[in-house]
């Protein structure tokens, strides 16, 4: 399994509650571009509408429509649970990583809650304390 693209800001900006693996409906030129590492997840988000899951604003360069909406392949039970969970206040679906698994493009998506500014500060402070403690032990 090789990662093509990752959303590095997701762990900083969101509190990850639950992760899912979804397939993507792609055209031939899109999968070729993904295998050539021509995909970008910056600003990408997911929506569930009409019992279908969609990924929006995923940029795949060298194709005719680089930012078109692409359908996610999930089980009906997963989609139903996501519909109920995303209707709660503050929860959203975000993509974490795009990768190739057994020849198929997969998107790791997460149910997440946005962090506040003070949460960011606490996390940075905790990292700093852990780093200094690790230095003192060595």
C-alpha positions as CSV (number, residue, x, y, z in Angstrom):
1,X,0.0,0.0,0.0
2,X,1.6,3.2,-1.1
3,X,0.2,6.7,-0.2
4,X,-0.4,9.0,-3.1
5,X,-1.6,12.0,-1.2
6,X,-2.3,12.8,2.4
7,X,-4.2,15.6,4.2
8,X,-1.5,16.5,6.7
9,X,-3.6,19.4,8.3
10,X,-6.5,17.0,9.2
11,X,-4.9,15.8,12.4
12,X,-4.1,19.4,13.4
13,X,-7.5,21.0,12.6
14,X,-9.8,18.1,13.4
15,X,-10.4,15.5,16.2
16,X,-10.7,12.2,14.4
17,X,-13.6,10.1,15.7
18,X,-14.0,7.3,13.2
19,X,-12.2,6.2,10.0
20,X,-13.5,4.5,6.9
21,X,-12.0,3.1,3.7
22,X,-13.8,3.9,0.5
23,X,-13.3,3.1,-3.1
24,X,-13.5,5.8,-5.8
25,X,-15.4,5.9,-9.1
26,X,-12.7,7.2,-11.6
27,X,-12.2,7.4,-15.3
28,X,-9.2,5.8,-17.0
29,X,-7.1,9.0,-17.3
30,X,-7.9,9.8,-13.6
31,X,-6.5,6.5,-12.3
32,X,-3.4,7.0,-14.5
33,X,-2.8,10.4,-13.1
34,X,-3.3,9.1,-9.5
35,X,-0.7,6.4,-10.1
36,X,1.6,9.1,-11.4
37,X,1.1,10.9,-8.0
38,X,-0.8,13.8,-9.6
39,X,-3.5,14.1,-6.9
40,X,-3.9,16.7,-4.2
41,X,-6.2,16.6,-1.1
42,X,-5.9,20.2,0.0
43,X,-9.4,21.8,0.5
44,X,-11.1,18.4,-0.2
45,X,-14.2,17.4,1.7
46,X,-16.9,14.8,1.5
47,X,-20.7,15.0,1.4
48,X,-23.5,12.4,1.7
49,X,-26.6,13.1,-0.3
50,X,-29.4,11.0,-1.8
51,X,-27.9,7.8,-0.1
52,X,-24.6,8.4,-2.0
53,X,-21.2,9.6,-0.7
54,X,-19.2,12.1,-2.8
55,X,-15.8,13.6,-2.5
56,X,-15.6,17.3,-3.7
57,X,-12.7,19.5,-4.7
58,X,-10.1,16.6,-5.0
59,X,-7.7,17.9,-7.5
60,X,-6.3,15.4,-10.0
61,X,-4.0,17.2,-12.5
62,X,-3.6,16.3,-16.2
63,X,-7.3,15.5,-16.7
64,X,-10.1,17.5,-18.4
65,X,-12.1,18.2,-15.2
66,X,-9.5,18.2,-12.4
67,X,-11.9,19.1,-9.6
68,X,-15.1,17.3,-10.5
69,X,-17.2,15.5,-7.9
70,X,-16.3,11.8,-7.6
71,X,-18.5,9.1,-6.1
72,X,-17.3,7.1,-3.1
73,X,-18.0,3.4,-2.9
74,X,-19.3,2.5,0.5
75,X,-21.7,-0.1,1.9
76,X,-25.3,1.0,2.3
77,X,-25.1,0.5,6.1
78,X,-22.0,2.7,6.3
79,X,-23.7,5.4,4.3
80,X,-26.8,5.3,6.5
81,X,-24.7,5.6,9.6
82,X,-22.8,8.5,8.1
83,X,-26.0,10.3,7.2
84,X,-27.1,10.1,10.8
85,X,-23.7,11.1,12.2
86,X,-23.0,14.0,9.9
87,X,-26.4,15.6,10.7
88,X,-25.1,16.1,14.3
89,X,-23.8,19.6,15.0
90,X,-20.1,20.0,14.4
91,X,-19.3,16.6,12.7
92,X,-18.0,16.4,9.2
93,X,-16.5,14.0,6.7
94,X,-12.9,14.7,5.7
95,X,-10.5,12.7,3.5
96,X,-7.2,11.7,5.2
97,X,-5.3,9.8,2.6
98,X,-5.4,8.6,-1.0
99,X,-3.6,5.3,-1.7
100,X,-3.5,2.3,-4.0
101,X,-4.5,-1.0,-2.5
102,X,-4.4,-4.2,-4.6
103,X,-4.5,-2.1,-7.8
104,X,-7.5,0.0,-6.8
105,X,-7.5,3.6,-5.6
106,X,-8.8,4.0,-2.1
107,X,-9.7,7.1,0.0
108,X,-9.4,7.0,3.7
109,X,-12.1,9.2,5.1
110,X,-12.8,10.2,8.7
111,X,-15.7,11.4,10.7
112,X,-14.3,14.4,12.5
113,X,-15.0,17.3,14.8
114,X,-13.3,20.6,14.3
115,X,-10.9,21.8,16.9
116,X,-10.9,25.3,18.5
117,X,-7.9,27.5,18.7
118,X,-7.2,26.7,22.3
119,X,-7.2,23.0,21.5
120,X,-4.4,23.6,19.0
121,X,-2.4,25.4,21.6
122,X,-2.9,22.6,24.2
123,X,-1.8,20.0,21.7
124,X,1.3,22.0,20.7
125,X,2.1,22.4,24.4
126,X,1.7,18.7,25.0
127,X,4.0,17.8,22.1
128,X,6.6,20.2,23.4
129,X,6.5,18.7,26.9
130,X,6.8,15.2,25.5
131,X,9.8,16.2,23.3
132,X,11.6,17.8,26.3
133,X,10.9,14.7,28.5
134,X,12.3,12.4,25.7
135,X,15.4,14.6,25.5
136,X,16.0,14.4,29.3
137,X,15.6,10.6,29.3
138,X,18.3,10.2,26.6
